Amino acid sequence: MTEGIRVAAIDDVEPGEALLLPLELTGTEEPISLFRDDDGTYYCMDDTCSHEDASLSEGWIEACEVECPLHSSRFCLRNGRPMCLPATEPVSTHRLEVRDGDIWIFPGVPADTADQ
């Protein structure tokens, strides 16, 4: 398995905030964001809302969910599932690891397959 990609230091993202990762860094076709829940837990998932083209990194993060800034759909940060309408399709998650004060992601590897 790949070593992953270092995307940030743990202090680069405040609790309740998100960081949109450059496509050049992730090597993906779709934008990916790093989310830090209000309890300090990190999550990684695709940045684009599955309902309509909106950046989830610009949404509100609270209680392990991110709310889309466009139509208020909420997504579970753990598994990407929509928690309410109008979104009905999940958003892809990506495995991440915190190592020595840095955050590493594994684009394309779902978060739920990581040993946690």
Helices and strands as residue ranges (DSSP letters): E 5-9, G 10-12, E 17-21, H 23-26, E 32-36, E 42-46, G 56-58, E 60-62, E 65-67, E 74-76, E 95-99, E 102-106, G 111-113
